[in-house]
Amino acid sequence: MKFPSNLLVAGLALALGACSVQMNKPTTVESATPLAQADLNNGDFYEVHHEGRIYLFDDYATYQSFVEVDETAFRQTFIGAGPKGETLVFGLTGSDKKKAADQIASYNLYHGQLAPAADFYAELRAEGRIYVFDRYADLEQVRLTGEAPLRYTEIGTGPQGETVVYVLRDDNKKQKPAALQAAFKQRNGLM
């Protein structure tokens, strides 16, 4: 039986279309809708190193909940994506749980796609210590090296008796970090 050429082409196109699968292009920061100004949430950042994973938060309440129960209700996980092959776990709020990773402030801060606010504050918990920062670049350095070369340390003053390390720099190493201490105590209910 001979089919007309236009019918054959249409049938072939239909068959190929039914067999093809369209792959969704992964969302990247370039292809995603930029974070709205109200959604920046770049004023604070919290990081916990625990059992070979790095937990990252842009919301204090979610972070505190994790500190209490070692778990997050909502998260996005990236296995082996940490600086030393650790699993990265971005703890999410209920309003962030349906967003793509690149629409989450903590993800964008961690990957350098979102600049920290001028009045930035951060905590990093690792090995029984709480490191406190007022610059994101200092947090990145401590994350990579595991140590803060310039610091003001208070033993046993954390909420659960942890050692608190206030990370300093050349420009503030000669004064007590009173503003950073006050910010830490206020956030952690120690005032």
N, CA and C of each residue as an Amber inpcrd file, in Angstrom:
protein
   573
   0.8480000  -1.1680000   0.0000000   0.0000000   0.0000000   0.0000000
   0.8900000   1.2250000   0.0000000   0.5930000   2.1930000  -0.8010000
   1.3920000   3.3930000  -0.9260000   0.6550000   4.5460000  -0.2460000
   1.3650000   5.2470000   0.6970000   0.7790000   6.3860000   1.3960000
   1.2300000   7.6670000   0.7230000   0.3720000   8.6940000   0.6920000
   0.8050000   9.9950000   0.1690000   1.9460000  10.5280000   1.0390000
   2.9020000  11.2010000   0.4120000   4.1040000  11.6450000   1.1220000
   3.7860000  12.5760000   2.2830000   2.8230000  13.4660000   2.1570000
   2.5190000  14.3730000   3.2730000   1.8920000  13.6230000   4.4430000
   1.1290000  12.5590000   4.1710000   0.5590000  11.7460000   5.2270000
   1.6480000  10.9380000   5.9260000   2.6100000  10.4550000   5.1680000
   3.7300000   9.7020000   5.7200000   4.5800000  10.5850000   6.6290000
   4.8630000  11.8060000   6.2060000   5.6550000  12.7560000   7.0060000
   4.9070000  13.1050000   8.2840000   3.6020000  13.3550000   8.1870000
   2.8090000  13.7000000   9.3670000   2.7820000  12.5290000  10.3440000
   2.6280000  11.3070000   9.8440000   2.6090000  10.1240000  10.7010000
   3.9470000   9.9060000  11.3830000   5.0380000  10.1050000  10.6350000
   6.3740000   9.9520000  11.1920000   6.6190000  10.9990000  12.2800000
   6.2170000  12.2270000  12.0370000   6.3750000  13.2980000  13.0210000
   5.5800000  12.9920000  14.2780000   4.3660000  12.4800000  14.1010000
   3.5360000  12.1240000  15.2440000   4.1820000  10.9950000  16.0510000
   4.7000000  10.0000000  15.3670000   5.3510000   8.8760000  16.0420000
   6.5950000   9.3210000  16.7930000   7.4100000  10.1460000  16.1630000
   8.6210000  10.6400000  16.8260000   8.2660000  11.5190000  18.0100000
   7.2380000  12.3340000  17.8460000   6.8050000  13.2040000  18.9420000
   6.3260000  12.3930000  20.1270000   5.6260000  11.3000000  19.8780000
   5.1400000  10.4570000  20.9640000   6.2800000   9.7390000  21.6650000
   7.3520000   9.4550000  20.9430000   8.4790000   8.7270000  21.5330000
   9.4870000   9.6430000  22.2070000   9.4740000  10.9150000  21.8720000
  10.4860000  11.8040000  22.4390000  10.0700000  12.2590000  23.8280000
  11.0590000  12.5280000  24.6290000  10.8280000  13.0310000  25.9730000
  11.5580000  14.3510000  26.0740000  10.8390000  15.3620000  26.4880000
  11.4840000  16.6580000  26.6350000  12.1020000  16.7320000  28.0120000
  13.3890000  16.9850000  28.0380000  14.0970000  17.0990000  29.3050000
  13.9790000  18.5350000  29.7930000  13.6480000  18.6980000  31.0350000
  13.5880000  20.0330000  31.6000000  14.9950000  20.5260000  31.8420000
  15.2480000  21.7210000  31.3860000  16.5520000  22.3290000  31.6150000
  16.6510000  22.6910000  33.0900000  17.7330000  22.3050000  33.7600000
  17.8350000  22.6600000  35.1730000  17.8590000  24.1720000  35.3400000
  17.2220000  24.6180000  36.3940000  17.1720000  26.0440000  36.6600000
  18.5250000  26.5080000  37.1530000  19.0090000  27.5660000  36.5950000
  20.2600000  28.1610000  37.0600000  19.9710000  29.5700000  37.5010000
  20.9290000  30.1780000  38.1760000  20.7260000  31.5430000  38.6290000
  20.4750000  32.4580000  37.4360000  21.1390000  32.1890000  36.3020000
  20.9540000  33.0370000  35.1300000  19.5580000  32.8740000  34.5370000
  18.9910000  31.6570000  34.5800000  17.7020000  31.4240000  33.9530000
  16.5330000  31.6310000  34.9010000  16.7820000  31.7310000  36.1700000
  15.7110000  31.8840000  37.1420000  15.3290000  33.3450000  37.3000000
  14.1330000  33.5470000  37.8140000  13.7110000  34.8870000  38.1440000
  14.5500000  35.3560000  39.3140000  15.1480000  36.5460000  39.2350000
  15.9900000  37.0040000  40.3440000  15.1720000  37.1260000  41.6280000
  15.8440000  36.9770000  42.7390000  15.1700000  37.1440000  44.0190000
  14.5970000  38.5490000  44.0970000  13.3640000  38.6480000  44.5130000
  12.7420000  39.9580000  44.6770000  13.4370000  40.6850000  45.8210000
  13.4200000  41.9910000  45.7760000  14.0930000  42.7870000  46.8110000
  13.6200000  42.3800000  48.2080000  12.3210000  42.1270000  48.3580000
  11.7890000  41.7570000  49.6690000  12.2530000  40.3670000  50.0990000
  12.6410000  39.5270000  49.1480000  13.0490000  38.1620000  49.4530000
  14.5500000  38.0040000  49.6430000  15.3140000  39.0830000  49.6230000
  16.7620000  38.9570000  49.7040000  17.2030000  38.1960000  50.9350000
  16.6830000  38.5430000  52.0890000  17.0000000  37.8290000  53.3200000
  18.4960000  37.5680000  53.4490000  19.2960000  38.5880000  53.2150000
  20.7460000  38.4400000  53.2190000  21.4210000  39.1060000  54.4160000
  20.6610000  39.3660000  55.4610000  21.2230000  40.0230000  56.6370000
  21.8050000  39.0720000  57.6620000  21.3840000  37.8080000  57.6240000
  21.9180000  36.8350000  58.5680000  22.0400000  35.4770000  57.9000000
  22.9190000  34.6440000  58.4660000  23.2300000  33.3500000  57.8830000
  23.7150000  32.4420000  59.0050000  23.2920000  31.1780000  58.9630000
  23.6520000  30.2450000  60.0260000  24.1180000  28.9420000  59.4010000
  25.1760000  28.3790000  59.9650000  25.7810000  27.1720000  59.4030000
  26.1370000  26.2320000  60.5460000  25.8190000  24.9500000  60.3490000
  26.1280000  23.9360000  61.3570000  26.8430000  22.7800000  60.6640000
  28.0110000  22.4210000  61.1720000  28.7510000  21.2630000  60.6780000
  28.4400000  20.1100000  61.6270000  27.7960000  19.0600000  61.0820000
  27.3110000  17.9860000  61.9430000  27.2960000  16.6710000  61.1730000
  28.0280000  15.6870000  61.6760000  28.0550000  14.3350000  61.1180000
  28.3230000  14.2930000  59.6100000  29.3470000  15.0190000  59.1720000
  29.7520000  15.0060000  57.7720000  28.8710000  15.8190000  56.8440000
  27.9920000  16.5980000  57.4180000  27.1120000  17.4480000  56.6160000
  27.2630000  18.8940000  57.0520000  26.9630000  19.7830000  56.1170000
  26.9330000  21.2110000  56.4270000  25.4950000  21.6660000  56.2320000
  24.8760000  22.1100000  57.3170000  23.5020000  22.6110000  57.2890000
  23.5560000  24.1320000  57.1980000  22.7810000  24.6990000  56.2880000
  22.8250000  26.1310000  56.0200000  21.4210000  26.7270000  56.1280000
  21.3300000  27.8850000  56.7830000  20.0360000  28.4990000  57.0610000
  20.0970000  30.0050000  56.8220000  18.9970000  30.5660000  56.3250000
  18.8690000  32.0220000  56.2340000  17.7470000  32.5130000  57.1480000
  17.2240000  31.6230000  57.9710000  16.1210000  31.9490000  58.8650000
  16.4970000  31.4950000  60.2740000  16.4710000  32.4180000  61.2210000
  16.9070000  32.1070000  62.5760000  16.0220000  31.0530000  63.2460000
  14.7080000  31.1420000  63.0770000  13.8000000  30.1890000  63.7160000
  14.0470000  28.7600000  63.2040000  14.2740000  28.6070000  61.9060000
  14.5540000  27.2930000  61.3280000  15.8820000  26.7640000  61.8620000
  16.8600000  27.6350000  61.9510000  18.1740000  27.2850000  62.5020000
  18.0490000  26.8390000  63.9620000  17.3390000  27.6000000  64.7650000
  17.1840000  27.2530000  66.1750000  16.4480000  25.9230000  66.3430000
  15.4560000  25.6910000  65.5110000  14.7470000  24.4160000  65.5500000
  15.7050000  23.2660000  65.2500000  16.5770000  23.4470000  64.2640000
  17.5600000  22.4180000  63.9430000  18.5070000  22.1800000  65.1220000
  18.9700000  23.2500000  65.7510000  19.8910000  23.1240000  66.8830000
  19.2460000  22.3150000  68.0070000  17.9420000  22.4640000  68.1830000
  17.2370000  21.7520000  69.2520000  17.0000000  20.2790000  68.9410000
  16.6700000  19.9520000  67.6660000  16.2580000  18.5770000  67.3580000
  17.1190000  17.8650000  66.3110000  18.1840000  18.5060000  65.8110000
  19.0800000  17.9170000  64.8040000  18.3650000  17.5010000  63.5190000
  17.3330000  18.2160000  63.1490000  16.5760000  17.8830000  61.9410000
  15.8590000  19.1360000  61.4420000  15.6130000  19.1670000  60.1460000
  14.8400000  20.2590000  59.5660000  13.5930000  19.6850000  58.9320000
  12.4800000  20.4000000  59.0430000  11.2260000  19.9290000  58.4500000
  11.3090000  19.9400000  56.9270000  11.8970000  20.9960000  56.3770000
  12.0090000  21.1310000  54.9200000  13.4620000  21.4130000  54.5760000
  13.9410000  20.8020000  53.4950000  15.3550000  20.9630000  53.1350000
  15.5740000  20.6620000  51.6670000  16.6820000  21.1740000  51.1650000
  17.1890000  20.7840000  49.8570000  18.6060000  20.2790000  50.1120000
  18.8980000  19.0890000  49.6070000  20.1480000  18.4030000  49.9060000
  20.9750000  18.2270000  48.6450000  22.2820000  18.4750000  48.7660000
  23.2210000  18.3140000  47.6560000  24.3800000  17.4560000  48.1540000
  24.3650000  16.1970000  47.7820000  25.3560000  15.2330000  48.2660000
  26.7250000  15.5230000  47.6480000  27.7380000  15.6210000  48.5060000
  29.1110000  15.8160000  48.0570000  29.4340000  17.2010000  47.5300000
  28.5670000  18.1760000  47.7370000  28.7670000  19.5060000  47.1650000
  29.5330000  20.4610000  48.0780000  29.8990000  20.0330000  49.2800000
  30.6350000  20.8950000  50.2070000  32.0860000  21.0540000  49.8110000
  32.8110000  21.9580000  50.4500000  34.2000000  22.2220000  50.0890000
  35.1280000  21.0190000  50.2490000  34.7940000  20.1080000  51.1330000
  35.6100000  18.9050000  51.3360000  34.7870000  17.6520000  51.0600000
  33.7930000  17.7800000  50.1700000  32.9440000  16.6490000  49.8050000
  31.7890000  16.3900000  50.7490000  31.5380000  17.2970000  51.6670000
  30.4210000  17.1230000  52.5830000  29.0920000  17.2760000  51.8270000
  28.0520000  16.7590000  52.4200000  26.7080000  16.9820000  51.9020000
  26.2400000  18.3400000  52.3930000  25.6930000  19.1430000  51.4900000
  25.1160000  20.4320000  51.8600000  23.6190000  20.2490000  52.0420000
  23.0980000  20.7440000  53.1580000  21.6700000  20.6690000  53.4380000
  21.1960000  22.0900000  53.7220000  20.3560000  22.6060000  52.8470000
  19.7990000  23.9460000  53.0280000  18.4710000  23.8000000  53.7550000
  18.4210000  24.2620000  55.0040000  17.1980000  24.2170000  55.7870000
  16.2490000  25.2970000  55.2990000  15.0060000  24.9140000  55.0380000
  14.0440000  25.8240000  54.4260000  12.8940000  26.1540000  55.3610000
  12.3380000  27.3290000  55.1590000  11.1060000  27.7010000  55.8400000
   9.9410000  27.0950000  55.0670000   8.7720000  27.1040000  55.6460000
   7.5910000  26.6020000  54.9480000   7.3210000  27.3540000  53.6620000
   7.5930000  28.6660000  53.6510000   7.3480000  29.4550000  52.4410000
   8.3950000  29.2070000  51.3570000   9.5640000  28.6790000  51.7290000
  10.6250000  28.4080000  50.7480000  10.5890000  26.9770000  50.2070000
   9.8060000  26.1080000  50.8040000   9.8960000  24.6800000  50.4880000
   9.5710000  24.3370000  49.0400000   8.7880000  25.1440000  48.3580000
   8.4350000  24.8420000  46.9640000   9.2830000  25.6210000  45.9630000
  10.2280000  26.3930000  46.4390000  11.0820000  27.1860000  45.5540000
  12.2490000  26.3450000  45.0410000  12.7350000  26.7120000  43.8650000
  13.9650000  26.1080000  43.3530000  15.1110000  26.5590000  44.2490000
  16.1580000  25.7600000  44.3210000  17.2870000  26.0670000  45.2030000
  17.8290000  27.4620000  44.9540000  17.9260000  27.8540000  43.6890000
  18.5170000  29.1580000  43.3950000  17.5840000  30.3290000  43.6900000
  16.4420000  30.0470000  44.2750000  15.5390000  31.0920000  44.7310000
  15.5680000  31.2360000  46.2510000  16.4800000  30.5060000  46.8930000
  16.6120000  30.5100000  48.3510000  17.8290000  31.3700000  48.7180000
  17.6410000  32.2830000  49.6690000  18.7160000  33.2080000  50.0420000
  19.9700000  32.4740000  50.5160000  19.8240000  31.4540000  51.3660000
  21.0160000  30.7630000  51.8810000  21.7990000  30.0940000  50.7550000
  21.1110000  29.5470000  49.7780000  21.7720000  28.9220000  48.6240000
  22.5610000  29.9690000  47.8450000  21.9450000  31.1080000  47.6090000
  22.6050000  32.1690000  46.8470000  23.7570000  32.8030000  47.6140000
  23.6130000  32.9820000  48.9130000  24.7380000  33.4910000  49.7120000
  25.9010000  32.5050000  49.6620000  25.6090000  31.2340000  49.8960000
  26.6550000  30.2130000  49.9220000  27.4050000  30.1430000  48.5920000
  26.6930000  30.2710000  47.4980000  27.3070000  30.1560000  46.1720000
  27.7760000  31.4890000  45.5930000  27.7620000  32.5510000  46.3910000
  28.2820000  33.8400000  45.9380000  27.4010000  34.5550000  44.9340000
  26.1350000  34.1690000  44.8330000  25.2120000  34.7960000  43.8990000
  24.4020000  35.9200000  44.5380000  24.5540000  36.0980000  45.8350000
  23.8430000  37.1370000  46.5780000  24.8280000  37.7580000  47.5540000
  24.9710000  39.0550000  47.4820000  25.8920000  39.7550000  48.3900000
  25.2530000  39.8680000  49.7710000  26.0490000  39.7030000  50.8150000
  25.5040000  39.8740000  52.1570000  25.1600000  41.3450000  52.4120000
  24.2160000  41.5690000  53.2950000  23.8260000  42.9300000  53.6680000
  24.9820000  43.6290000  54.3780000  24.9140000  44.9490000  54.4170000
  25.9660000  45.7310000  55.0700000  26.0500000  45.4170000  56.5640000
  24.9160000  45.1520000  57.2000000  24.9030000  44.8370000  58.6360000
  24.7830000  43.3250000  58.8550000  25.5900000  42.5700000  58.1390000
  25.5560000  41.1130000  58.1200000  25.9080000  40.5220000  59.4850000
  25.2650000  39.3930000  59.8030000  25.5330000  38.6350000  61.0270000
  25.4840000  37.1520000  60.6820000  26.4110000  36.3580000  61.2370000
  26.3950000  34.9200000  60.9710000  26.9300000  34.1490000  62.1680000
  26.4810000  32.8840000  62.2490000  26.9960000  31.9390000  63.2320000
  27.3660000  30.6660000  62.4980000  28.4590000  30.0560000  62.9220000
  28.8810000  28.7530000  62.4130000  29.1490000  27.8680000  63.6190000
  28.4600000  26.7420000  63.6900000  28.6540000  25.7930000  64.7860000
  29.4440000  24.5970000  64.2850000  30.5420000  24.3140000  64.9690000
  31.3720000  23.1650000  64.6020000  32.1910000  22.7440000  65.8200000
  32.2460000  21.4530000  66.0570000  33.0960000  20.8730000  67.1000000
  32.9150000  21.5220000  68.4660000  31.6730000  21.7630000  68.8700000
  31.3910000  22.3230000  70.1850000  31.6570000  23.8030000  70.3210000
  31.9210000  24.4680000  69.2190000  32.1670000  25.9140000  69.2350000
  31.1300000  26.6260000  68.3860000  30.8810000  27.8590000  68.7490000
  30.0310000  28.7290000  67.9300000  30.9020000  29.9020000  67.4960000
  31.1390000  30.0020000  66.1980000  31.8890000  31.1250000  65.6300000
  30.8770000  32.1920000  65.2350000  31.1780000  33.4400000  65.5700000
  30.2640000  34.5460000  65.2890000  30.9720000  35.5430000  64.3780000
  30.2640000  35.9910000  63.3370000  30.8590000  36.8200000  62.2830000
  30.0210000  38.0570000  62.0030000  30.6840000  39.0850000  61.5040000
  29.9760000  40.2300000  60.9480000  30.3710000  40.4700000  59.4900000
  31.1140000  39.5220000  58.9140000  31.4720000  39.5670000  57.4850000
  31.4050000  38.1590000  56.9110000  30.7820000  38.0280000  55.7490000
  30.6440000  36.7150000  55.1280000  32.0000000  36.1580000  54.6770000
  32.9000000  37.0040000  54.2330000  34.2240000  36.5420000  53.7890000
  34.9700000  35.8480000  54.9270000  34.8040000  36.3220000  56.1520000
  35.4440000  35.6820000  57.3010000  34.8540000  34.2930000  57.5450000
  33.5450000  34.1640000  57.3870000  32.8970000  32.8620000  57.5410000
  33.4220000  31.8770000  56.5050000  33.5600000  32.3180000  55.2670000
  34.0890000  31.4430000  54.2150000  35.4940000  30.9440000  54.5620000
  36.3100000  31.8360000  55.1020000  37.6840000  31.4650000  55.4690000
  37.6970000  30.4200000  56.5790000  36.8830000  30.6170000  57.5940000
  36.8200000  29.6570000  58.6970000  36.2480000  28.3270000  58.2010000
  35.2710000  28.3850000  57.3140000  34.6970000  27.1650000  56.7470000
  35.7710000  26.3260000  56.0570000  36.6450000  26.9800000  55.3220000
  37.6780000  26.2610000  54.5730000  38.8330000  25.7850000  55.4390000
  39.2580000  26.6140000  56.3860000  40.4380000  26.2680000  57.1790000
  40.1080000  25.6230000  58.5210000  38.8940000  25.8710000  59.0070000
  38.5190000  25.3360000  60.3130000  39.0410000  26.1550000  61.4740000
  39.6250000  27.2940000  61.1970000  40.2140000  28.1140000  62.2480000
  40.0760000  29.5960000  61.9200000  39.9930000  30.4040000  62.9660000
  39.9560000  31.8570000  62.8300000  41.2700000  32.4140000  63.3710000
  42.1340000  32.9560000  62.5060000  43.4310000  33.4290000  62.9900000
  43.3280000  34.5720000  64.0020000  42.3610000  35.4570000  63.8290000
  42.1530000  36.5600000  64.7640000  40.7810000  36.3620000  65.3980000
  40.7650000  36.2970000  66.7330000  39.5110000  35.9690000  67.4000000
  39.5130000  36.4520000  68.8450000  38.3190000  36.5580000  69.3630000
  38.0990000  36.8300000  70.7810000  37.2530000  35.6640000  71.2850000
  37.7830000  34.8810000  72.2050000  37.1350000  33.6420000  72.6220000
  36.6010000  33.7500000  74.0410000  35.3770000  33.2430000  74.2160000
  34.7550000  33.1660000  75.5360000  34.3810000  31.7000000  75.7730000
  35.0040000  31.0920000  76.7390000  34.7780000  29.6740000  77.0210000
  33.5060000  29.5130000  77.8570000  32.6160000  28.6280000  77.3750000
  31.4140000  28.2780000  78.1230000  30.3010000  29.3050000  78.1530000
  30.3120000  30.2910000  77.2750000  29.2870000  31.3380000  77.3260000
  28.1600000  31.1470000  76.3080000  28.1920000  30.0640000  75.5480000
  27.1200000  29.7880000  74.5850000  25.8490000  29.3380000  75.2810000
  24.7450000  29.2510000  74.5570000  23.4620000  28.8750000  75.1610000
  23.4780000  27.5120000  75.8640000  24.2830000  26.5800000  75.3980000
  24.3930000  25.2490000  76.0100000  25.7980000  25.0390000  76.5900000
  26.4690000  26.1380000  76.9400000  27.8160000  26.0530000  77.5050000
  28.9200000  25.9150000  76.4650000  28.6160000  26.1830000  75.2020000
  29.6260000  26.0920000  74.1470000  30.6360000  27.2340000  74.2680000
  31.7930000  27.0230000  73.6860000  32.7740000  28.0900000  73.5460000
  32.3240000  28.9830000  72.3950000  32.3480000  30.2820000  72.6060000
  31.9340000  31.2340000  71.5730000  33.1840000  31.9610000  71.0860000
  33.3830000  31.9340000  69.7720000  34.5460000  32.5560000  69.1430000
  34.0520000  33.6980000  68.2670000  34.3980000  34.9230000  68.6450000
  34.0470000  36.0960000  67.8380000  35.1970000  36.3220000  66.8660000
  34.9110000  36.2330000  65.5850000  35.9580000  36.3080000  64.5710000
  36.2650000  37.7720000  64.2710000  37.5580000  38.1000000  64.3650000
  38.0430000  39.4680000  64.1760000  38.8780000  39.5670000  62.9010000
  39.2880000  40.7960000  62.6010000  40.1370000  41.0780000  61.4340000
  41.2180000  42.0710000  61.8510000  42.0830000  42.3890000  60.9280000
  43.1450000  43.3580000  61.2160000  42.5760000  44.7040000  61.6720000
  41.4370000  45.1130000  61.1120000  40.8940000  46.4360000  61.4300000
  40.1660000  46.5000000  62.7720000  39.8720000  45.3720000  63.4070000
  39.1810000  45.4270000  64.7010000  39.7930000  44.4900000  65.7550000
  40.9960000  44.0250000  65.5150000  41.5950000  43.0230000  66.4070000
  42.0360000  43.5700000  67.7620000  42.1000000  44.8810000  67.9160000
  42.6030000  45.4500000  69.1650000  41.4970000  45.8870000  70.1130000
  40.2140000  45.7000000  69.7050000  39.1450000  46.0510000  70.6220000
  38.2450000  44.8520000  70.8850000  37.6190000  44.8910000  72.0340000
  36.6580000  43.8590000  72.3930000  35.4670000  43.9810000  71.4310000
  34.9720000  42.8760000  70.8710000  33.8870000  42.9490000  69.8780000
  32.5140000  43.1260000  70.5460000  32.3180000  44.2540000  71.2030000
  31.1150000  44.4930000  72.0090000  29.8310000  44.4090000  71.1770000
  29.8110000  44.9970000  69.9950000  28.6000000  44.9750000  69.1640000
  28.2710000  43.5460000  68.7240000  29.2850000  42.7750000  68.3580000
  29.0760000  41.3920000  67.9340000  28.6290000  40.5250000  69.1230000
  29.2030000  40.7800000  70.2980000  28.7910000  40.0570000  71.5020000
  27.3290000  40.3540000  71.8300000  26.9460000  41.6090000  71.7250000
  25.5610000  41.9860000  72.0210000  24.6020000  41.3570000  71.0290000
  24.9760000  41.3380000  69.7460000  24.1220000  40.7190000  68.7210000
  23.9600000  39.2270000  68.9950000  25.0410000  38.5510000  69.3620000
  24.9810000  37.1180000  69.6650000  24.0750000  36.8670000  70.8810000
  24.2840000  37.6280000  71.9410000  23.4990000  37.4260000  73.1620000
  22.0220000  37.7150000  72.9290000  21.7320000  38.7510000  72.1580000
  20.3340000  39.0860000  71.8810000  19.6670000  37.9680000  71.0580000
  20.3020000  37.4910000  70.0210000  19.7170000  36.4470000  69.1650000
  19.5330000  35.1300000  69.9240000  20.4090000  34.8590000  70.8500000
  20.3780000  33.5900000  71.5420000  19.7080000  33.6740000  72.9260000
  19.0490000  34.7850000  73.1990000  18.2960000  34.9380000  74.4490000
  19.1650000  34.9240000  75.6910000  20.3650000  35.4900000  75.5920000
  21.2980000  35.4870000  76.7160000  21.4020000  36.8490000  77.3930000
  20.5400000  37.7650000  77.0550000  20.6060000  39.1130000  77.6490000
  19.6760000  39.2280000  78.8210000
